[in-house]
Amino acid sequence: MSDCLFCKIVAGDIPSTKVYEDGNVYAFRDINPQAPTHILVVPKTHVASLDDVTAENSALAARCLEAIPKIAAAEGLANGYRVISNVGDDAGQTVRHLHFHILGGRPMGERLV
């Protein structure tokens, strides 16, 4: 999508601090981190949210999920990390492009963030 922030980041039109990239997935540091480590993992192909994952595009979400443990290990998150995907306004999804937040680097307890 031409007006999607994350599509523009993936395309290199908007700068980001890349931490991982392969043929299907791009991961970068969140500009407003909620934990010492806060990374966004996105498919390179636009999918609006988990609500829009279908049999035809579910491999994109799977590729993101496969990349997350690699990214967490590279970031030294040996004691654990949290993965969140917000869906829709009530969940706080501000960018309509499927993405997964990796949060770590501190004990988080039972609180969501």
N, C-alpha and C positions, 0 to 999 in steps of 0.2 A: 504494500500500500504506500502510495507516494506521500501521504501525510502522517505516517506512523513514526513516532520518535524512535522506537527500537529498530525499525527497518532502516531508518537513516543512520543509526549507529552501526548496524551490521554492514551497511554499504560504505561506511567510512566518511559519510557526509557530515557527521557530528562526531567530535572526538570522544574517546572513552579510554579507560585504562583496562586494556584487555588482559585477562588472566588465562584464557583458554580459547582455542578455536580448532574446529575440524571441519569437515565438509558439510555438516548439518547444524552445528551448534556454535554459538558465540557466547562467551561469558566475560563479564566486566564488573568492575567495582561500582557499587552504588554511590551516587554523589551525595546522598544523605544517609550515611550508614547508621543502622540501629544497633550494631554490635561491632566489636573490634574488627571482625571479618564479616563483610556484607557484600555478597557477590550475586549478580543477576545472571541467570542462565536462560538463554532464549534460543528457539529454533531460528535458523536463518530464513526459513520460509514463513510468511505471515500466517498465523492462526490467532484469532482474537483472544481466546481464553480456553480453559478446560471444557467449558460448555460447547466449544466448537470442535473438539477432538472427535473424529469419526474413524470408521474402519479405513478410510482412504488416507488419512493423515496421521493416524496414531503412532506411526513409526517415528515421527518428528518428536513427539512427547517422550517416547521411549529412548531416543538418542540423548535427549536432555537428561533423563534420569540415569542413563548409563554414564554420562559425563560427570555427574555430580560427585560420586565417590572419588574419582580421579582428581577433581578440582580440590575437594576437601583434603585429600592426602597431600597434594602439592602445597596447600596452605598450612599444613601442620595441624589440622584439626583432629588430632589423635584421640582427644577426650570426648569427642562428639560434636554434633552440629545439628541445627534445625533447618528443615526445608519447608517453605511456605509458598503456596500459589493462591493469590487472591482472585476471586471470580466475581465480577460485578461491583456496582457502587457500594452496596452494603458491606462488602468485604474490604473495601478500600482499594479496588483496582483502579489505578489512575492512568495506566497506559494499556490500551486495548491490543495487546500483543502477548500471547502466552509467555509467561516467564515464571521462573522458580527462584526464590530468594534462598541463598545459603547464608545462614547466620551462625556465627561461632566465635571462638576466642575468649569466651568467658562462661562461667556457669549461668544457665538461664532458669533453672528450676522449672516449676510448673506453669509460670506465666507464659503467655503466648509469645511475647517479644521481650 
